[in-house]
Amino acid sequence: MKLQTEAIVAKLREIGAKKVMVQVPDGLKPGVFDLFNALSREFRIIISSDPFFGACDVGDSSLYSDVDCILQLGHSEIPNVRYPKPVVFIEYKEEKIPEISEKIFEGLKDSGIMNIGLLFSIQYAEAASSVRTMLEGMGFHVIVGKNDGRLKYPGQVLGCNYSTGHSIENQVDCFLLVSTGIFHGLGAQLALRKDVYLLDLNDLTLRNLSPETDRVIRKRYAAIERAMNARKICVVVDTKIGQKREKLARVLVEQAKAADLEPVLIYSNNANPTDYENMRCDAVVFTGCPRVPIDDQERYTMPILTATEFRAAIRARKDSRYIMDEIVAVD
C-alpha cells in the first residue's frame, strides 16, 4: 500500500475529497496504520472495520452518507453499478508471481484438451497473463472471454458473475481459472457447462473441480426439494448497492402468490439466520449475492434458495442441469 499512496492521494485530490471512508480487506489490514498516517496529512480519514464483500458492497448508508468519498482497497470497479458517492477503487494485484512449471499442464494435453478458456480473479491478472504465455508456448489455443457490464476486464470473474466464461463456452474444451482457494472456482463450475480446472497459486496444484461441485449440486437439489413443501416464504432484498435486486424480489413475491404460497418481502443488509427463525418462515429466497445460499446453507435451519432455485421449487421439479443465479445488473 505504501507504493500506491501517491496514486491514491492524486485520485482523492482529483475528485475534491475531504472526508474519506476507507474499506480495507482482511489481507491488507496489517498496512492500515501506514495508510491512515499517510492519508491523514491531507484528508479526514475514517477506517471502516465492518466486513465487506467486494465492489458490490461500499458500506452501510449510515457511514457513507457523512463522507465525500469511499476508498476501497483490493477490488476492481463494477462498471454498471451506480454508486451513491464517488468511490475510488485501488486494485490489488499479486505482484510476486510464483514459478509455474509446464509439467502442471501436461495432464491437460494428455487428455486431448487443446482449446482452453482462461479465467482469473482480479488479484491474479498478472499471473494469468504469464500462464497464457506458457500455455501458448506448449501449443494450447488460449481464449479469453468478453466481459459484460458487471466486469471490468476480459477473463475476469466475480463470485456472482461468469459472463467471460459464457461468452466463449462453445469455443473451448475446458476452462482454466487462475486464483487461490475454492470460492471462484466453485462458482465457475456451477455456472459453466465445461469442466473448470483450478490453478491454485497457493500450492501450485491443478485440479478438476467437477467432482467437488457435484457434491454441492446435490446439496442444492436437496434444499430445493425441501422448499417444495414450504408455504411461508421470506423473499429478501439485499440493500448493498451492488447486490440490490428489488425488482426481481417483487417478481418472485408475485410468483409465490400465484403458487398459493404466503410470501413476505424483507430488506436486509446482512443475512442473519436468527431473523428468519424468529419469523418462523419455511424457506428463504435471497436475491442478493447468490453465494449466500450456496455457501452458507448449513447456518440455516430452513432451506435458503437463490432466485433460480426458488423458481425450480415452485414448479415442483428439478432442472436437468443446475442453473446458477448470476448477477448481471442491479436496480
For each residue, the residues with C-beta under 8 A, 3 or more apart:
1: 4 5 28 31 34 35 73
2: 5 31 34 38
3:
4: 1 7 8 90
5: 1 2 8 9 35 38 39
6: 9 10
7: 4 10 11 90
8: 4 5 11 12 39 71 88 90
9: 5 6 12 13 38 39 42
10: 6 7 13 14
11: 7 8 14 15 88
12: 8 9 15 17 20 39 42 43 69 71 88
13: 9 10 16 17 42
14: 10 11
15: 11 12 68 69 86 88
16: 13 68
17: 12 13 20 43 68 69 86
18: 43 44 68
19: 43 44 46 66 67 68 69
20: 12 17 39 43 44 45 46 67 68 69 70 71
21: 46 47 48 59 63 64 67 69 70 71
22: 32 35 36 39 45 46 47 48 70 71 72 73
23: 48 50 52 58 59 70 71 72 73
24: 28 29 32 35 47 48 73 74
25: 28 29 52 73 74 75 92
26: 29
27: 74 92
28: 1 24 25 31 32 73 74 92
29: 24 25 26 32
30:
31: 1 2 28 34 35
32: 22 24 28 29 35 36 47
33: 36 37
34: 1 2 31 37 38
35: 1 5 22 24 31 32 38 39
36: 22 32 33 39 40 45 47
37: 33 34 40 41
38: 2 5 9 34 35 41
39: 5 8 9 12 20 22 35 36 42 43 45
40: 36 37 43 44 45
41: 37 38
42: 9 12 13 39
43: 12 17 18 19 20 39 40
44: 18 19 20 40
45: 20 22 36 39 40
46: 19 20 21 22 63 67
47: 21 22 24 32 36
48: 21 22 23 24 52 59 63
49:
50: 23 59 60 63
51:
52: 23 25 48 57 58 59 72
53: 56 57 240 289
54: 57 75 158 159 242
55: 58 72 75 76 77 78 81 87 89 242
56: 53 78 81 160 240 241 242 243 289 327 330
57: 52 53 54 240 241 242 243
58: 23 52 55 64 70 72 83 84 85 87 240 241 242
59: 21 23 48 50 52 63 64 70
60: 50 63 64 269
61: 64 65 84 239
62: 65 66
63: 21 46 48 50 59 60 66 67
64: 21 58 59 60 61 67 70 84 85
65: 61 62
66: 19 62 63
67: 19 20 21 46 63 64 70 85
68: 15 16 17 18 19 20 85 86
69: 12 15 17 19 20 21 85 86 87 88
70: 20 21 22 23 58 59 64 67 83 85 86 87 88
71: 8 12 20 21 22 23 87 88 90
72: 22 23 52 55 58 75 87 88 89 90
73: 1 22 23 24 25 28 90 92
74: 24 25 27 28 90 91 92 123
75: 25 54 55 72 89 91 92 122
76: 55 89 91 122 152 153 156
77: 55 81 87 89 152
78: 55 56 81 150 151 152 158 242
79: 149 150 151 152
80: 149 150 329 330
81: 55 56 77 78 150 241 242 330
82: 241
83: 58 70 86 87 241
84: 58 61 64 241
85: 58 64 67 68 69 70
86: 15 17 68 69 70 83
87: 55 58 69 70 71 72 77 83
88: 8 11 12 15 69 70 71 72
89: 55 72 75 76 77
90: 4 7 8 71 72 73 74
91: 74 75 76 122
92: 25 27 28 73 74 75 122 123
93: 122 123 124 125 126
94: 97 123 124 126 127 201
95: 126
96:
97: 94 100 126 127 130
98: 127 201 204
99:
100: 97 104 130 131 134 199 204
101: 104 204
102: 105 106 134 138
103: 106
104: 100 101 199 204 205 206
105: 102 108 109 134 135 138 140 206
106: 102 103 109 110
107: 110 111 206
108: 105 111 113 116 140 174 176 197 206
109: 105 106 112 113 114 138 139 140
110: 106 107
111: 107 108
112: 109 173
113: 108 109 116 140 173 174
114: 109 139 140 141 173
115: 140 141 143 171 172 173
116: 108 113 135 140 141 142 143 172 173 174 175 176
117: 143 144 145 165 168 169 171 172 174 175 176 194
118: 128 131 132 135 142 143 144 155 175 176 178
119: 128 145 155 156 157 162 164 165 175 176 177 178 184 188 196
120: 124 125 127 128 155 156 157 177 178 179
121: 124 156 157 177 178 179 180 184
122: 75 76 91 92 93 125 152 153 156
123: 74 92 93 94 179 180
124: 93 94 120 121 127 128 178 179 180 201
125: 93 120 122 128 129 153 155 156
126: 93 94 95 97 129 130
127: 94 97 98 120 124 130 131 178 201
128: 118 119 120 124 125 131 132 155 178
129: 125 126 132 133
130: 97 100 126 127 133 134
131: 100 118 127 128 134 135 176 178 199
132: 118 128 129 135 136 142 144
133: 129 130 136 137
134: 100 102 105 130 131 137 138
135: 105 116 118 131 132 138 140 142 176
136: 132 133 139 140 141 142
137: 133 134
138: 102 105 109 134 135
139: 109 114 136
140: 105 108 109 113 114 115 116 135 136
141: 114 115 116 136
142: 116 118 132 135 136
143: 115 116 117 118 168 171 172
144: 117 118 132 154 155 164 168
145: 117 119 154 155 163 164 165 166 167 168
146: 154 163 164 167 168
147: 150 151 152 153 154 155 156 163 164
148: 151 161 163 164 328
149: 79 80 328 329
150: 78 79 80 81 147 158 161 163 327 328 329
151: 78 79 147 148 156 157 158 161 163 164
152: 76 77 78 79 122 147 156
153: 76 122 125 147 156
154: 144 145 146 147 164
155: 118 119 120 125 128 144 145 147 164
156: 76 119 120 121 122 125 147 151 152 153 164
157: 119 120 121 151 161 162 164 165 177 184 187 188
158: 54 78 150 151 161 162 184
159: 54 183 184 187 289 291
160: 56 187 289 290 291 326 327
161: 148 150 151 157 158 326 327 328
162: 119 157 158 165 166 187 188 191 192 324 326
163: 145 146 147 148 150 151 166 167 326 328
164: 119 144 145 146 147 148 151 154 155 156 157 167 168
165: 117 119 145 157 162 168 169 175 188 191 192
166: 145 162 163 169 191 192
167: 145 146 163 164
168: 117 143 144 145 146 164 165 171 172
169: 117 165 166 172 192 193 194
170:
171: 115 117 143 168
172: 115 116 117 143 168 169 175 194
173: 112 113 114 115 116 194
174: 108 113 116 117 194 195 196 197
175: 116 117 118 119 165 172 188 192 194 195 196 197
176: 108 116 117 118 119 131 135 196 197 199
177: 119 120 121 157 184 185 188 196 197 198 199
178: 118 119 120 121 124 127 128 131 199 201
179: 120 121 123 124 183 184 185 198 199 200 201
180: 121 123 124 200 201 202
181: 184 185 200 202
182: 185 186 198 209 212
183: 159 179 186 187 291 295
184: 119 121 157 158 159 177 179 181 187 188
185: 177 179 181 182 188 189 196 198 209
186: 182 183 189 190 209 212 213 216 294
187: 157 159 160 162 183 184 190 191 291 294 324
188: 119 157 162 165 175 177 184 185 191 192 196 209
189: 185 186 192 195 196 209 210 212 213
190: 186 187 213 216 217 294 322 324
191: 162 165 166 187 188 324 326
192: 162 165 166 169 175 188 189 196
193: 169 321
194: 117 169 172 173 174 175
195: 174 175 189 208 209 210
196: 119 174 175 176 177 185 188 189 192 208 209 210 213
197: 108 174 175 176 177 206 207 208 209
198: 177 179 182 185 206 207 209
199: 100 104 131 176 177 178 179 204 205 206
200: 179 180 181 203 204 205 206 207
201: 94 98 124 127 178 179 180 204
202: 180 181
203: 200
204: 98 100 101 104 199 200 201
205: 104 199 200
206: 104 105 107 108 197 198 199 200
207: 197 198 200
208: 195 196 197 211
209: 182 185 186 188 189 195 196 197 198 212 213
210: 189 195 196 213 214
211: 208 214 215
212: 182 186 189 209 215 216
213: 186 189 190 196 209 210 216 217
214: 210 211 217 218
215: 211 212 218 219
216: 186 190 212 213 219 220 294
217: 190 213 214 220 221 322
218: 214 215 221 222
219: 215 216 222 223 297
220: 216 217 223 224 293 294 309 322
221: 217 218 224 225 318 322
222: 218 219 225 226
223: 219 220 226 227 293 297 303 304 305 309
224: 220 221 227 228 303 305 309 312 313 318
225: 221 222 228 313 318
226: 222 223 229 230 283 302 303
227: 223 224 230 282 283 303 305 309 310 313
228: 224 225 313 316
229: 226 282
230: 226 227 233 261 281 282 283 302 303 313
231: 261 262 282
232: 261 262 264 279 280 281 282 283
233: 230 256 261 262 263 264 281 282 283 284 285 310
234: 263 264 266 276 279 281 283 284 285
235: 249 252 253 256 263 264 265 266 285 287
236: 249 266 267 268 271 284 285 286 287 288
237: 244 245 246 249 265 266 267 268 287 288
238: 243 244 245 268 269 271 286 287 288 289
239: 61 244 267 268 269
240: 53 56 57 58 243 244 269 288 289
241: 56 57 58 81 82 83 84 244 330
242: 54 55 56 57 58 78 81 330
243: 56 57 238 240 288 289 327 330
244: 237 238 239 240 241 288 330 331
245: 237 238 248 249 287 288 307 327 330 331
246: 237 249 250 287 331
247: 250 251 331
248: 245 251 252 287 307
249: 235 236 237 245 246 252 253 265 285 287
250: 246 247 253 254 265
251: 247 248 254 255
252: 235 248 249 255 256 263 285 287 307 310 311
253: 235 249 250 256 257 263 265
254: 250 251 257 258
255: 251 252 258 259 311 314
256: 233 235 252 253 259 261 262 263 285 310 314
257: 253 254 260 261 263
258: 254 255
259: 255 256 314
260: 257
261: 230 231 232 233 256 257 314
262: 231 232 233 256
263: 233 234 235 252 253 256 257
264: 232 233 234 235 279 281
265: 235 237 249 250 253
266: 234 235 236 237 275
267: 236 237 239
268: 236 237 238 239 271 272 275 288
269: 60 238 239 240
270:
271: 236 238 268 284 286 288 292 296 304
272: 268 275 276
273: 276 277 299 300 301
274: 277 278
275: 266 268 272 278 279
276: 234 272 273 279 281 284 300 302 304
277: 273 274 280 301 302
278: 274 275
279: 232 234 264 275 276
280: 232 277
281: 230 232 233 234 264 276 284 302
282: 227 229 230 231 232 233 302
283: 226 227 230 232 233 234 302 303 304 305 310 313
284: 233 234 236 271 276 281 293 300 302 303 304 305
285: 233 234 235 236 249 252 256 304 305 306 307 310
286: 236 238 271 289 290 292 293 304 305 306
287: 235 236 237 238 245 246 248 249 252 307
288: 236 237 238 240 243 244 245 268 271 292
289: 53 56 159 160 238 240 243 286 292 327
290: 160 286 293 294 306 307 324 325 326 327
291: 159 160 183 187 294 295 296
292: 271 286 288 289 295 296 304
293: 220 223 284 286 290 296 297 304 305 306 309
294: 186 187 190 216 220 290 291 297 306 324
295: 183 291 292
296: 271 291 292 293 299 300 304
297: 219 223 293 294 300 303 304
298:
299: 273 296
300: 273 276 284 296 297 303 304
301: 273 277
302: 226 230 276 277 281 282 283 284
303: 223 224 226 227 230 283 284 297 300
304: 223 271 276 283 284 285 286 292 293 296 297 300
305: 223 224 227 283 284 285 286 293 309 310 313
306: 285 286 290 293 294 309 310 324 325
307: 245 248 252 285 287 290 310 311 325
308: 311 312 323 324 325
309: 220 223 224 227 293 305 306 312 313 325
310: 227 233 252 256 283 285 305 306 307 313 314
311: 252 255 307 308 314 315
312: 224 308 309 315 317 318 319 323
313: 224 225 227 228 230 283 305 309 310 316
314: 255 256 259 261 310 311
315: 311 312
316: 228 313
317: 312
318: 221 224 225 312
319: 312 322 323
320:
321: 193
322: 190 217 220 221 319
323: 308 312 319
324: 162 187 190 191 290 294 306 308
325: 290 306 307 308 309
326: 160 161 162 163 191 290
327: 56 150 160 161 243 245 289 290 330
328: 148 149 150 161 163
329: 80 149 150
330: 56 80 81 241 242 243 244 245 327
331: 244 245 246 247
